[in-house]
Amino acid sequence: MPPKSRTYDAARIRAAVTAQFRHVAEAVRGLGPEELARPSGLGHWTVADLAGHIAWIADSLAGSLARPPGVVAELPAVEWPFATASLAGKISEAARETLTGAPLPELFEQAATRMSRALAENPGDRVLNLWIGDMTLADFLVTRTVELVVHTDDLNRAAGLDVPIERHALAAATRLLADALAVKAPGGAVEVRVPPFAVVQCVEGPRHTRGTPPNVVETDPLTWIRLATGRMQWAEALDEAQVRASGERADLSGLLPLMR
């Protein structure tokens, strides 16, 4: 099982979120009309729609910090993946309303400036009043690593780019989604390894106590994130040898994706 309360280095998370957004902004500036019109692979979104949504991630963070604070944080970061599904339509609509009427490079510049100022003015224990439930800024920033890593990967594949992914952003996203799996399927029968960032035990059944556990799943961070967010199917990952699974209980197909 995951630690009861995993801790993250707040300064590194802030730096990773800021740097990852900057990487995407730099890449988007180089996209032409033909590239922006390509399908993103995410429903009806084009690459331009996907890029606009990434800009909204930063802009909405600043907007949340501009609202009156919440009183008590109710939603920990590890439960955030399960709270997002019902808001997909609302988020898409809010993004469209917020980010229309300006070229993408300008939207990214405005969002980066707003986010930078808002983060500089607010401590990590600031409680945000969010649609999904009140969260501390520190916890919410960990969830932003998931959003930014996932959508950077989406953008790379859709537009044929090679936008770098910050190591600390990738580590935080990997750990959060691994811990979420252990929350969804508590137990000790299966050990899920995502080196070098995460190891969790999950699934009900006999717990191993020493040596090599009988049921092991191992994969790399980006494949794990794709599986956890529905970008890749379990069978596909096995067929392409991107996941190694041993043991009769080492089948996570019924537990994935954790979020979409």
SEKOLKE-66311 format. One record per residue (C-alpha): residue number from 1; residue in three letters; x, y, z. Coordinates in Angstrom, 3 decimals. Example, Ala and Ser with C-alpha at 12.3 -4.5 7.8 and 13.67 -1.06 7.14 Angstrom:
// residues 2
1 | ALA | 12.300 | -4.500 | 7.800 .
2 | SER | 13.670 | -1.060 | 7.140 .
END
This chain:
// residues 260
1 | MET | 0.000 | 0.000 | 0.000 .
2 | PRO | 1.170 | 3.606 | -0.444 .
3 | PRO | 2.370 | 5.684 | 2.463 .
4 | LYS | -0.581 | 7.031 | 4.430 .
5 | SER | 0.435 | 10.531 | 3.506 .
6 | ARG | 3.070 | 10.852 | 0.817 .
7 | THR | 4.955 | 14.114 | 0.996 .
8 | TYR | 6.199 | 16.122 | -1.950 .
9 | ASP | 8.896 | 18.785 | -2.066 .
10 | ALA | 6.738 | 21.894 | -2.464 .
11 | ALA | 9.460 | 24.043 | -4.002 .
12 | ARG | 10.334 | 21.393 | -6.574 .
13 | ILE | 6.681 | 20.870 | -7.472 .
14 | ARG | 6.176 | 24.595 | -8.038 .
15 | ALA | 9.314 | 24.763 | -10.153 .
16 | ALA | 8.300 | 21.682 | -12.144 .
17 | VAL | 4.817 | 23.003 | -12.888 .
18 | THR | 6.206 | 26.353 | -14.012 .
19 | ALA | 8.942 | 24.773 | -16.140 .
20 | GLN | 6.617 | 22.240 | -17.786 .
21 | PHE | 4.179 | 24.965 | -18.762 .
22 | ARG | 7.048 | 26.989 | -20.196 .
23 | HIS | 8.223 | 24.025 | -22.288 .
24 | VAL | 4.765 | 23.681 | -23.828 .
25 | ALA | 4.448 | 27.426 | -24.428 .
26 | GLU | 7.742 | 27.462 | -26.327 .
27 | ALA | 6.657 | 24.518 | -28.481 .
28 | VAL | 3.237 | 25.985 | -29.271 .
29 | ARG | 4.832 | 29.180 | -30.565 .
30 | GLY | 6.408 | 27.143 | -33.341 .
31 | LEU | 3.226 | 25.436 | -34.553 .
32 | GLY | 1.731 | 26.545 | -37.853 .
33 | PRO | -1.929 | 26.460 | -38.967 .
34 | GLU | -1.620 | 23.013 | -40.554 .
35 | GLU | -0.154 | 21.490 | -37.392 .
36 | LEU | -2.729 | 23.187 | -35.162 .
37 | ALA | -5.550 | 21.803 | -37.298 .
38 | ARG | -4.461 | 18.172 | -36.845 .
39 | PRO | -6.617 | 15.858 | -34.726 .
40 | SER | -5.322 | 15.544 | -31.179 .
41 | GLY | -6.523 | 11.996 | -30.625 .
42 | LEU | -8.766 | 13.271 | -27.816 .
43 | GLY | -12.321 | 13.164 | -29.087 .
44 | HIS | -13.130 | 16.064 | -31.396 .
45 | TRP | -10.253 | 18.242 | -30.182 .
46 | THR | -7.698 | 19.552 | -32.640 .
47 | VAL | -4.110 | 20.226 | -31.632 .
48 | ALA | -5.137 | 23.873 | -31.231 .
49 | ASP | -7.905 | 22.850 | -28.815 .
50 | LEU | -5.449 | 20.725 | -26.843 .
51 | ALA | -2.939 | 23.576 | -26.675 .
52 | GLY | -5.672 | 25.963 | -25.555 .
53 | HIS | -6.644 | 23.551 | -22.788 .
54 | ILE | -3.039 | 23.456 | -21.550 .
55 | ALA | -3.038 | 27.252 | -21.428 .
56 | TRP | -6.268 | 27.071 | -19.430 .
57 | ILE | -4.591 | 24.798 | -16.846 .
58 | ALA | -2.320 | 27.654 | -15.819 .
59 | ASP | -4.932 | 30.368 | -16.250 .
60 | SER | -7.492 | 28.505 | -14.133 .
61 | LEU | -4.936 | 27.966 | -11.366 .
62 | ALA | -4.429 | 31.718 | -11.188 .
63 | GLY | -8.192 | 32.218 | -11.281 .
64 | SER | -8.682 | 29.827 | -8.369 .
65 | LEU | -6.169 | 31.764 | -6.307 .
66 | ALA | -7.968 | 35.023 | -7.114 .
67 | ARG | -11.199 | 33.756 | -5.531 .
68 | PRO | -11.874 | 33.860 | -1.777 .
69 | PRO | -10.149 | 30.912 | -0.095 .
70 | GLY | -11.886 | 27.810 | 1.171 .
71 | VAL | -11.988 | 27.093 | 4.881 .
72 | VAL | -10.928 | 23.468 | 5.228 .
73 | ALA | -9.201 | 21.258 | 2.675 .
74 | GLU | -11.490 | 18.294 | 2.039 .
75 | LEU | -9.881 | 16.579 | -0.948 .
76 | PRO | -6.350 | 15.153 | -0.703 .
77 | ALA | -4.288 | 14.908 | -3.856 .
78 | VAL | -4.498 | 11.104 | -3.964 .
79 | GLU | -8.303 | 11.227 | -4.300 .
80 | TRP | -8.282 | 13.874 | -7.029 .
81 | PRO | -8.097 | 11.360 | -9.935 .
82 | PHE | -11.491 | 9.944 | -8.945 .
83 | ALA | -13.168 | 13.355 | -8.674 .
84 | THR | -12.502 | 14.642 | -12.176 .
85 | ALA | -14.657 | 12.484 | -14.474 .
86 | SER | -17.958 | 14.252 | -13.810 .
87 | LEU | -16.435 | 17.655 | -14.585 .
88 | ALA | -14.990 | 16.994 | -18.044 .
89 | GLY | -17.757 | 18.849 | -19.874 .
90 | LYS | -17.762 | 21.750 | -17.448 .
91 | ILE | -13.990 | 22.119 | -17.705 .
92 | SER | -14.064 | 22.083 | -21.517 .
93 | GLU | -16.752 | 24.751 | -21.565 .
94 | ALA | -14.882 | 26.939 | -19.075 .
95 | ALA | -11.703 | 26.603 | -21.120 .
96 | ARG | -13.481 | 27.684 | -24.303 .
97 | GLU | -15.026 | 30.711 | -22.605 .
98 | THR | -11.761 | 31.777 | -21.009 .
99 | LEU | -9.403 | 31.311 | -23.926 .
100 | THR | -11.211 | 32.573 | -27.003 .
101 | GLY | -10.333 | 35.688 | -28.949 .
102 | ALA | -6.515 | 35.711 | -28.818 .
103 | PRO | -3.688 | 33.860 | -30.588 .
104 | LEU | -2.320 | 30.862 | -28.701 .
105 | PRO | 1.128 | 32.388 | -27.994 .
106 | GLU | -0.584 | 35.396 | -26.423 .
107 | LEU | -2.850 | 33.155 | -24.349 .
108 | PHE | 0.139 | 31.215 | -23.059 .
109 | GLU | 2.016 | 34.398 | -22.200 .
110 | GLN | -0.963 | 35.815 | -20.309 .
111 | ALA | -1.562 | 32.551 | -18.462 .
112 | ALA | 2.108 | 32.193 | -17.513 .
113 | THR | 2.201 | 35.726 | -16.117 .
114 | ARG | -0.996 | 35.244 | -14.116 .
115 | MET | 0.140 | 31.899 | -12.721 .
116 | SER | 3.588 | 33.182 | -11.773 .
117 | ARG | 2.169 | 36.145 | -9.882 .
118 | ALA | -0.471 | 34.059 | -8.131 .
119 | LEU | 2.033 | 31.430 | -6.979 .
120 | ALA | 4.419 | 34.087 | -5.697 .
121 | GLU | 1.647 | 35.593 | -3.567 .
122 | ASN | 0.241 | 32.405 | -1.996 .
123 | PRO | 1.688 | 29.793 | 0.378 .
124 | GLY | 1.177 | 26.079 | -0.021 .
125 | ASP | -1.376 | 25.843 | 2.788 .
126 | ARG | -3.734 | 28.270 | 1.037 .
127 | VAL | -7.058 | 26.435 | 0.583 .
128 | LEU | -8.541 | 26.622 | -2.897 .
129 | ASN | -12.308 | 26.614 | -3.389 .
130 | LEU | -12.605 | 24.236 | -6.360 .
131 | TRP | -15.442 | 22.542 | -8.237 .
132 | ILE | -14.173 | 19.117 | -7.193 .
133 | GLY | -13.759 | 20.072 | -3.522 .
134 | ASP | -11.501 | 22.302 | -1.479 .
135 | MET | -7.781 | 21.486 | -1.693 .
136 | THR | -4.592 | 23.053 | -0.437 .
137 | LEU | -2.525 | 24.808 | -3.060 .
138 | ALA | 0.336 | 22.384 | -2.379 .
139 | ASP | -1.857 | 19.354 | -3.106 .
140 | PHE | -3.472 | 20.966 | -6.126 .
141 | LEU | -0.070 | 21.711 | -7.641 .
142 | VAL | 0.762 | 18.009 | -7.453 .
143 | THR | -2.349 | 17.325 | -9.538 .
144 | ARG | -1.167 | 19.950 | -12.040 .
145 | THR | 1.888 | 17.800 | -12.725 .
146 | VAL | -0.469 | 15.032 | -13.863 .
147 | GLU | -2.410 | 17.370 | -16.142 .
148 | LEU | 0.714 | 18.906 | -17.649 .
149 | VAL | 2.628 | 15.663 | -18.136 .
150 | VAL | -0.387 | 13.901 | -19.669 .
151 | HIS | -1.195 | 16.721 | -22.058 .
152 | THR | 2.449 | 17.320 | -22.973 .
153 | ASP | 2.578 | 13.671 | -23.987 .
154 | ASP | -0.704 | 14.092 | -25.903 .
155 | LEU | 0.736 | 17.101 | -27.718 .
156 | ASN | 3.980 | 15.329 | -28.569 .
157 | ARG | 2.169 | 12.399 | -30.143 .
158 | ALA | -0.448 | 14.462 | -31.981 .
159 | ALA | 1.861 | 17.122 | -33.395 .
160 | GLY | 5.040 | 15.080 | -33.782 .
161 | LEU | 6.854 | 17.204 | -31.211 .
162 | ASP | 9.495 | 16.388 | -28.632 .
163 | VAL | 8.524 | 18.721 | -25.806 .
164 | PRO | 10.666 | 17.769 | -22.791 .
165 | ILE | 9.003 | 16.502 | -19.628 .
166 | GLU | 10.444 | 17.752 | -16.362 .
167 | ARG | 11.793 | 14.927 | -14.206 .
168 | HIS | 10.131 | 16.195 | -11.017 .
169 | ALA | 6.808 | 16.634 | -12.819 .
170 | LEU | 7.044 | 13.091 | -14.198 .
171 | ALA | 7.972 | 11.719 | -10.765 .
172 | ALA | 5.073 | 13.436 | -9.000 .
173 | ALA | 2.547 | 12.398 | -11.638 .
174 | THR | 3.761 | 8.797 | -11.515 .
175 | ARG | 3.593 | 8.624 | -7.722 .
176 | LEU | 0.192 | 10.239 | -7.448 .
177 | LEU | -1.386 | 7.849 | -9.939 .
178 | ALA | 0.340 | 4.829 | -8.383 .
179 | ASP | -0.956 | 5.796 | -4.954 .
180 | ALA | -4.419 | 6.305 | -6.443 .
181 | LEU | -4.352 | 2.726 | -7.713 .
182 | ALA | -3.575 | 1.503 | -4.201 .
183 | VAL | -6.510 | 3.557 | -2.878 .
184 | LYS | -8.839 | 2.130 | -5.525 .
185 | ALA | -7.745 | -1.479 | -4.935 .
186 | PRO | -6.310 | -1.724 | -1.414 .
187 | GLY | -4.397 | -4.839 | -0.497 .
188 | GLY | -1.019 | -6.472 | -0.724 .
189 | ALA | -1.353 | -9.230 | -3.299 .
190 | VAL | 0.174 | -7.328 | -6.228 .
191 | GLU | 3.261 | -5.160 | -6.279 .
192 | VAL | 3.265 | -2.455 | -8.945 .
193 | ARG | 6.697 | -1.086 | -9.771 .
194 | VAL | 7.260 | 2.038 | -11.828 .
195 | PRO | 11.009 | 2.609 | -11.550 .
196 | PRO | 12.611 | 4.834 | -10.590 .
197 | PHE | 9.707 | 6.692 | -8.998 .
198 | ALA | 7.087 | 4.445 | -7.392 .
199 | VAL | 6.360 | 1.063 | -5.848 .
200 | VAL | 2.925 | 0.291 | -4.387 .
201 | GLN | 1.088 | -2.790 | -3.230 .
202 | CYS | -2.548 | -3.257 | -4.127 .
203 | VAL | -5.363 | -5.789 | -4.715 .
204 | GLU | -6.857 | -7.976 | -2.011 .
205 | GLY | -5.259 | -11.345 | -1.394 .
206 | PRO | -2.254 | -12.950 | 0.284 .
207 | ARG | 0.406 | -10.409 | 1.161 .
208 | HIS | 4.033 | -11.256 | 0.514 .
209 | THR | 6.394 | -10.763 | 3.439 .
210 | ARG | 9.851 | -11.461 | 2.083 .
211 | GLY | 11.723 | -12.045 | -1.131 .
212 | THR | 10.133 | -11.670 | -4.538 .
213 | PRO | 6.364 | -11.159 | -4.385 .
214 | PRO | 4.308 | -13.693 | -6.387 .
215 | ASN | 2.415 | -11.049 | -8.384 .
216 | VAL | 4.387 | -8.220 | -9.936 .
217 | VAL | 3.583 | -5.554 | -12.511 .
218 | GLU | 6.399 | -3.376 | -13.809 .
219 | THR | 6.467 | -0.618 | -16.389 .
220 | ASP | 8.079 | 2.736 | -17.132 .
221 | PRO | 6.638 | 6.062 | -15.907 .
222 | LEU | 5.195 | 7.315 | -19.189 .
223 | THR | 3.551 | 3.986 | -20.008 .
224 | TRP | 2.078 | 3.898 | -16.498 .
225 | ILE | 0.651 | 7.387 | -16.896 .
226 | ARG | -0.843 | 6.458 | -20.271 .
227 | LEU | -2.456 | 3.361 | -18.758 .
228 | ALA | -3.770 | 5.249 | -15.733 .
229 | THR | -5.358 | 7.952 | -17.891 .
230 | GLY | -6.773 | 5.771 | -20.659 .
231 | ARG | -4.259 | 6.733 | -23.341 .
232 | MET | -3.158 | 3.104 | -23.617 .
233 | GLN | -5.029 | -0.134 | -23.029 .
234 | TRP | -3.692 | -2.904 | -20.789 .
235 | ALA | -3.728 | -5.529 | -23.558 .
236 | GLU | -1.926 | -3.178 | -25.929 .
237 | ALA | 0.800 | -2.476 | -23.378 .
238 | LEU | 1.299 | -6.214 | -22.784 .
239 | ASP | 1.401 | -6.984 | -26.515 .
240 | GLU | 4.026 | -4.295 | -27.072 .
241 | ALA | 6.080 | -5.502 | -24.069 .
242 | GLN | 5.705 | -2.130 | -22.376 .
243 | VAL | 4.357 | -3.840 | -19.267 .
244 | ARG | 5.751 | -6.942 | -17.578 .
245 | ALA | 3.190 | -8.812 | -15.494 .
246 | SER | 3.808 | -12.060 | -13.594 .
247 | GLY | 1.467 | -13.983 | -11.334 .
248 | GLU | -2.183 | -14.972 | -11.601 .
249 | ARG | -3.371 | -11.747 | -9.928 .
250 | ALA | -1.136 | -9.414 | -11.940 .
251 | ASP | -3.867 | -8.289 | -14.319 .
252 | LEU | -4.828 | -4.643 | -13.830 .
253 | SER | -7.163 | -4.424 | -16.821 .
254 | GLY | -10.221 | -4.259 | -14.585 .
255 | LEU | -8.783 | -1.383 | -12.545 .
256 | LEU | -7.556 | 0.859 | -15.337 .
257 | PRO | -7.868 | 3.579 | -16.358 .
258 | LEU | -8.025 | 5.463 | -13.064 .
259 | MET | -9.102 | 8.647 | -14.845 .
260 | ARG | -9.806 | 9.821 | -18.374 .
END
